[in-house]
Amino acid sequence: MVTSDELNNKAMNIQSISVRVTAASSSEGLYDYFVLLMGHTSLSSLTATFDDNWATSGTEVFTDANLEITGLSGDQLIIFELSESFPYDGSSNLLMEIAWNGPEFSPGGSIYTWCWIDSSIRTVTSGDTSSSTGTPGSICQMFKVDYTEQALDQMTFAGIKGSF
């Protein structure tokens, strides 16, 4: 979960999400049926039940049947270009679900990303994509968000005057 404060309480259209790998990472990883969902939540601390954390159902924004990551070195970004921009509302917390089928640790190696520990529950993990619950944790992934600002609907002066 990324808080609205961390996103500067700014409405935006998110176009990509990036994570920065650490020097401890393997140089490659293979992830079958990799999926990234995004949505909003009003919670400031997540629950162990996945579905209870979403304000509305998550939107699938990135998918790759055979995500193969190669040639990594420490401090490099892995960029996930979204299939469609995600309209973040600027007031809710941003919830992301990252899932893949297969072993918890990629057969090609493990990829570690920069993170920090928070005082609230910001992650819920499970080794089974069909599980309805997971293990709550306070580890926060460091995400880079690329976005465009949401523009106001353009109106003529007469349209603005008529709206009052």
Contacts in CASP RR format, 6 or more apart in sequence:
PFRMAT RR
TARGET T0000
AUTHOR 0000-0000-0000
METHOD contacts of the structure
MODEL  1
MVTSDELNNKAMNIQSISVRVTAASSSEGLYDYFVLLMGHTSLSSLTATF
DDNWATSGTEVFTDANLEITGLSGDQLIIFELSESFPYDGSSNLLMEIAW
NGPEFSPGGSIYTWCWIDSSIRTVTSGDTSSSTGTPGSICQMFKVDYTEQ
ALDQMTFAGIKGSF
1 41 0 8 1.000
1 43 0 8 1.000
1 46 0 8 1.000
1 53 0 8 1.000
1 93 0 8 1.000
1 94 0 8 1.000
1 95 0 8 1.000
1 96 0 8 1.000
1 122 0 8 1.000
1 123 0 8 1.000
1 140 0 8 1.000
2 93 0 8 1.000
2 94 0 8 1.000
2 96 0 8 1.000
2 143 0 8 1.000
2 145 0 8 1.000
3 44 0 8 1.000
3 93 0 8 1.000
3 94 0 8 1.000
4 90 0 8 1.000
4 91 0 8 1.000
4 92 0 8 1.000
4 93 0 8 1.000
4 94 0 8 1.000
7 88 0 8 1.000
7 90 0 8 1.000
7 94 0 8 1.000
7 145 0 8 1.000
9 90 0 8 1.000
9 91 0 8 1.000
10 90 0 8 1.000
10 149 0 8 1.000
11 87 0 8 1.000
11 88 0 8 1.000
11 89 0 8 1.000
11 90 0 8 1.000
11 91 0 8 1.000
11 149 0 8 1.000
11 150 0 8 1.000
12 87 0 8 1.000
12 88 0 8 1.000
12 90 0 8 1.000
12 145 0 8 1.000
12 147 0 8 1.000
12 148 0 8 1.000
12 149 0 8 1.000
12 150 0 8 1.000
13 85 0 8 1.000
13 86 0 8 1.000
13 87 0 8 1.000
13 88 0 8 1.000
13 147 0 8 1.000
13 148 0 8 1.000
13 149 0 8 1.000
13 150 0 8 1.000
14 38 0 8 1.000
14 61 0 8 1.000
14 82 0 8 1.000
14 85 0 8 1.000
14 86 0 8 1.000
14 87 0 8 1.000
14 88 0 8 1.000
14 145 0 8 1.000
14 146 0 8 1.000
14 147 0 8 1.000
15 81 0 8 1.000
15 82 0 8 1.000
15 85 0 8 1.000
15 146 0 8 1.000
15 147 0 8 1.000
15 148 0 8 1.000
16 79 0 8 1.000
16 80 0 8 1.000
16 81 0 8 1.000
16 82 0 8 1.000
16 145 0 8 1.000
16 146 0 8 1.000
17 36 0 8 1.000
17 62 0 8 1.000
17 79 0 8 1.000
17 80 0 8 1.000
17 82 0 8 1.000
17 96 0 8 1.000
17 143 0 8 1.000
17 144 0 8 1.000
17 145 0 8 1.000
17 146 0 8 1.000
18 77 0 8 1.000
18 78 0 8 1.000
18 79 0 8 1.000
18 80 0 8 1.000
18 143 0 8 1.000
18 144 0 8 1.000
18 145 0 8 1.000
18 146 0 8 1.000
19 77 0 8 1.000
19 78 0 8 1.000
19 113 0 8 1.000
19 114 0 8 1.000
19 141 0 8 1.000
19 142 0 8 1.000
19 143 0 8 1.000
19 144 0 8 1.000
20 75 0 8 1.000
20 76 0 8 1.000
20 77 0 8 1.000
20 78 0 8 1.000
20 113 0 8 1.000
20 114 0 8 1.000
20 142 0 8 1.000
20 144 0 8 1.000
21 72 0 8 1.000
21 73 0 8 1.000
21 74 0 8 1.000
21 75 0 8 1.000
21 76 0 8 1.000
21 77 0 8 1.000
21 78 0 8 1.000
21 111 0 8 1.000
21 112 0 8 1.000
21 113 0 8 1.000
21 114 0 8 1.000
22 74 0 8 1.000
22 75 0 8 1.000
22 112 0 8 1.000
22 113 0 8 1.000
22 114 0 8 1.000
23 73 0 8 1.000
23 74 0 8 1.000
23 75 0 8 1.000
24 112 0 8 1.000
25 72 0 8 1.000
25 74 0 8 1.000
25 110 0 8 1.000
25 111 0 8 1.000
25 112 0 8 1.000
25 113 0 8 1.000
26 72 0 8 1.000
26 106 0 8 1.000
26 108 0 8 1.000
26 109 0 8 1.000
26 110 0 8 1.000
26 111 0 8 1.000
27 70 0 8 1.000
27 71 0 8 1.000
27 72 0 8 1.000
27 73 0 8 1.000
28 68 0 8 1.000
28 69 0 8 1.000
28 70 0 8 1.000
28 71 0 8 1.000
28 72 0 8 1.000
28 106 0 8 1.000
28 108 0 8 1.000
28 109 0 8 1.000
29 68 0 8 1.000
29 69 0 8 1.000
29 70 0 8 1.000
29 106 0 8 1.000
29 107 0 8 1.000
29 108 0 8 1.000
29 109 0 8 1.000
29 110 0 8 1.000
29 111 0 8 1.000
30 66 0 8 1.000
30 67 0 8 1.000
30 68 0 8 1.000
30 69 0 8 1.000
30 106 0 8 1.000
30 107 0 8 1.000
30 108 0 8 1.000
31 64 0 8 1.000
31 66 0 8 1.000
31 67 0 8 1.000
31 68 0 8 1.000
31 69 0 8 1.000
31 100 0 8 1.000
31 102 0 8 1.000
31 106 0 8 1.000
32 65 0 8 1.000
32 66 0 8 1.000
32 67 0 8 1.000
32 100 0 8 1.000
32 101 0 8 1.000
32 102 0 8 1.000
33 63 0 8 1.000
33 65 0 8 1.000
33 99 0 8 1.000
33 100 0 8 1.000
33 101 0 8 1.000
34 62 0 8 1.000
34 63 0 8 1.000
34 64 0 8 1.000
34 65 0 8 1.000
34 67 0 8 1.000
34 98 0 8 1.000
34 99 0 8 1.000
34 100 0 8 1.000
35 60 0 8 1.000
35 62 0 8 1.000
35 63 0 8 1.000
35 97 0 8 1.000
35 98 0 8 1.000
35 99 0 8 1.000
35 100 0 8 1.000
36 60 0 8 1.000
36 61 0 8 1.000
36 62 0 8 1.000
36 63 0 8 1.000
36 80 0 8 1.000
36 82 0 8 1.000
36 96 0 8 1.000
36 97 0 8 1.000
36 98 0 8 1.000
37 58 0 8 1.000
37 59 0 8 1.000
37 60 0 8 1.000
37 61 0 8 1.000
37 96 0 8 1.000
37 97 0 8 1.000
37 98 0 8 1.000
37 99 0 8 1.000
38 58 0 8 1.000
38 59 0 8 1.000
38 61 0 8 1.000
38 82 0 8 1.000
38 86 0 8 1.000
38 88 0 8 1.000
38 94 0 8 1.000
38 95 0 8 1.000
38 96 0 8 1.000
39 54 0 8 1.000
39 55 0 8 1.000
39 56 0 8 1.000
39 58 0 8 1.000
39 59 0 8 1.000
39 86 0 8 1.000
39 94 0 8 1.000
39 95 0 8 1.000
39 96 0 8 1.000
40 54 0 8 1.000
40 55 0 8 1.000
40 56 0 8 1.000
40 88 0 8 1.000
40 89 0 8 1.000
40 92 0 8 1.000
40 93 0 8 1.000
40 94 0 8 1.000
40 95 0 8 1.000
41 53 0 8 1.000
41 54 0 8 1.000
41 55 0 8 1.000
41 92 0 8 1.000
41 93 0 8 1.000
41 94 0 8 1.000
41 95 0 8 1.000
42 55 0 8 1.000
42 92 0 8 1.000
42 93 0 8 1.000
43 53 0 8 1.000
43 93 0 8 1.000
44 93 0 8 1.000
44 120 0 8 1.000
45 120 0 8 1.000
45 121 0 8 1.000
45 122 0 8 1.000
46 53 0 8 1.000
46 121 0 8 1.000
46 122 0 8 1.000
46 123 0 8 1.000
46 124 0 8 1.000
46 136 0 8 1.000
47 53 0 8 1.000
47 121 0 8 1.000
47 124 0 8 1.000
47 136 0 8 1.000
48 124 0 8 1.000
48 133 0 8 1.000
48 134 0 8 1.000
48 135 0 8 1.000
48 136 0 8 1.000
49 132 0 8 1.000
49 133 0 8 1.000
49 134 0 8 1.000
50 97 0 8 1.000
50 124 0 8 1.000
50 126 0 8 1.000
50 131 0 8 1.000
50 132 0 8 1.000
50 133 0 8 1.000
50 134 0 8 1.000
51 132 0 8 1.000
53 95 0 8 1.000
53 124 0 8 1.000
54 95 0 8 1.000
55 92 0 8 1.000
55 95 0 8 1.000
58 95 0 8 1.000
58 97 0 8 1.000
59 86 0 8 1.000
60 83 0 8 1.000
61 82 0 8 1.000
61 83 0 8 1.000
61 84 0 8 1.000
61 86 0 8 1.000
62 80 0 8 1.000
62 81 0 8 1.000
62 82 0 8 1.000
62 83 0 8 1.000
63 83 0 8 1.000
67 100 0 8 1.000
69 78 0 8 1.000
69 111 0 8 1.000
72 78 0 8 1.000
72 111 0 8 1.000
77 144 0 8 1.000
78 111 0 8 1.000
78 113 0 8 1.000
85 147 0 8 1.000
85 148 0 8 1.000
87 150 0 8 1.000
88 94 0 8 1.000
88 147 0 8 1.000
96 143 0 8 1.000
99 129 0 8 1.000
100 129 0 8 1.000
101 129 0 8 1.000
104 127 0 8 1.000
113 141 0 8 1.000
113 142 0 8 1.000
114 141 0 8 1.000
114 142 0 8 1.000
115 139 0 8 1.000
115 140 0 8 1.000
115 141 0 8 1.000
115 142 0 8 1.000
116 139 0 8 1.000
116 140 0 8 1.000
116 142 0 8 1.000
117 138 0 8 1.000
117 139 0 8 1.000
117 140 0 8 1.000
118 138 0 8 1.000
118 139 0 8 1.000
118 140 0 8 1.000
119 138 0 8 1.000
120 138 0 8 1.000
121 136 0 8 1.000
121 137 0 8 1.000
121 138 0 8 1.000
122 137 0 8 1.000
122 138 0 8 1.000
122 139 0 8 1.000
122 140 0 8 1.000
123 136 0 8 1.000
123 137 0 8 1.000
123 138 0 8 1.000
123 139 0 8 1.000
123 140 0 8 1.000
123 141 0 8 1.000
124 133 0 8 1.000
124 134 0 8 1.000
124 135 0 8 1.000
124 136 0 8 1.000
124 137 0 8 1.000
125 134 0 8 1.000
125 135 0 8 1.000
125 137 0 8 1.000
126 133 0 8 1.000
126 134 0 8 1.000
126 135 0 8 1.000
155 163 0 8 1.000
END
